[in-house]
Amino acid sequence: MAKKRAAIGFKGLALAPIVENTLVSYDAGAGEALPFAGSMSRTAKESSTDLFYDDDLYAQIKNVSGEDVEIRLAEIPLERMAALGLGTYDETTNTLEADFNVSGKEYALRFVVDTVSNLPFYFNYRVFQLAGIKFDNFTTKQDSVTVCEVIITGVFKRPSMTTLAPWAVMQLAEDKSNEADCIAFLTAQEQKPIA
């Protein structure tokens, strides 16, 4: 019987800093885990143009330049927030001095999406431009506990290297023979072209 491939949730979020993103090469470092991922929403950044000739639709040109992304997490350690560009972390006082804006760093965003048959997909979005990190609105505990989530916002973009696809996905084989490759897909450094 064929395995069920319907996606049921994501986990295992990792950010890999981009070392180089040029017309001739792409280099993303090793992925660093961001635990306790809650949700991710994406909205396509698209434009379209209708061309009319003789009062008939001649062509419809559509372009998707990327996706606006919002990721919600239960928590992010302060030193990781500093590494992402939110501010300066002082280890001696355990204090993050932060600003409202981040420095616009670029990362590869990688994560796991589980399936009904426990044969997960492993996604690698190659360019995620960080736009912001903030705490969600604070509320009082009252009768039920509400988590004040950490929200990361950014944009999935195309790599500068025109021959490199913006994202890739790998799936665990039914016999799990490629499990090590799938894990490396999330955590390992990625270089294109391969050195």
N, C-alpha and C positions, 0 to 999 in steps of 0.2 A: 504494500500500500504506500502511495506517495506521501511524503511528509508535508505537513501543513506549514506554509511559509508566511502566514499573516502576521504582521508586526503587532506586538502588544505593549511595548514600552521601551524607554531608553534608559541607559545607565552607563557607567564607566566613562564619563566625560574627561577628556584630556586636552590641554592646550600645548602646542609645540611652537616655540618662538621661531619666526622666520628670520633666517640669517641673510638670505639673498633672494631677491625676487626681481629678476631682470629679463630682458628680451631673450637672452641666451642661456640662462641657468636659473634654477630654483633650488633652494636649500632650506629645509625646515629641520630644526633640532629635535631632540628626543621629547616625547610628550610627557607633560607633568599632570598628574591626576588632579581633578577638582571633584572631591567626593560630594555625595548627598544632592545629586541633581534632581530637580523636581519636575520641570517642564521646559519645553522649548517651542516657541512659536516663530514662524517665518512668513514674511509677506514679500511677494515678488516685486522688484523694482523694474517695471516694464513700461514701454511706450509703443504705440502703434500709429501708423500713418496709412490712410486710405488714399489711393491714387485713382482718380476718375478721368476717363477719356470717353468722349461721345456719350456723356451721361451714364456710362456703365462703369462698374467697379473693375478697374484694370488689374490692380494688385493691392495686396494688403501687406505692408511691411511691419513686422513685429520684432522688437528687440527686448530681451531680458538681460539687464546689465548686472543683476545680482539679486540679493534678498536682504531685507531688513530682518534682524534676528533679535529675539529677547529670550534669555535663558534665566530661569529662576532656580536658585540653590538654597538649601537650608542654611549653609554657612560657608564662609571662606576665611581661612586663617589670615590674620592681619599681615604677616610677612608675605603671603601670597598676593594680597591686595597691593602691597607696595611693589612687588615684582611685576605686577600687571600694569603699573604706572599710575596708580591712584594717589600715591604720596610717598612719604619717607617714613620708614619703620625704624624705631629705636629699640634695639634688643634689651638694653639695660633697664628701660622703664616699661617695656612692652606697650609702646604707644605708637599709633599711626597718625602722623600729621598729614591730613588729606585735603585735596581740593575738590571742587565740583566736577572738574574736567579731567579726563585721562589724556595721556600723550599720544593717542592714536596709533599704538603699536599694532603690528600685524602678527597673527598666529595661524597655524593650521589647527582647525577644530576637529577633533576625532571623538567618536563615541560608538557605543554598542547599542543595537536595537534588538531586543529579544523577539522570538517568534513563538507561535503556538506549540511547535514541535521542539522547542529548545535548541534550535539551530540558528543562532543569532547572525544578524548582518553587522558588519564592521564598516563604519562610514569614515571618510577622510575628506573634509572640506578644506581645500588647500590654502585659501586666503580668507581669514576672518579679521577684518579691521575693527579693533576694539573702539567703541564710541563712549561707553560709560559704565561705571560700576556704582551701585547705590544700594542702600537699605530701603526696603519697601516701607509703606506707612506703618507707624507704630500704633498699636492699640493696647488697651488695658486687658488684663487677663480675664476679668469678670468670671463667668461660670465655665468658660471653655478656653483652652489654650489655643492661641493663634500664633503661628510662626511668622516672625517678621523676616521675610525672605531677602536674600541678597540677589539683586537683579543685575545681570550683565547684558549690555546692549551693544550691537555692532552690525556689520554688514558683511555678508558673503560676497566676495568679489572674484573676478577672473584673475588668474595669474598673469603677470606681464609676459611670460613665455607663451607665445601664441599656440604652440603645438601641445601645450599641457592642458588637459581637461580641468575644469574648476573643482570637480569632486570625483571620488571613486568609492566603490563599495565592494566588499569581499564578504562571502558567506561561508560559515563553517560547514564542511562536508558531512554527509550523514555518518560516515565512519570516523569522523573527527580527525582524519589524517593530516589536515592542514591547520590544526589548532595553534601550533607554534607560529605559523605564518600570520594567522589572524591576530594574535596578540602583538606580534612585531609590527603589524599594520597600524596599531594604535600607538605604540610606544617608541618605535625606532626612528632614527633620523631618516629623512627622505631627501634624496638628491636627484635632480634631473638636469641634464642627461646623467646617467649613472657613471660615476667616475671610475 
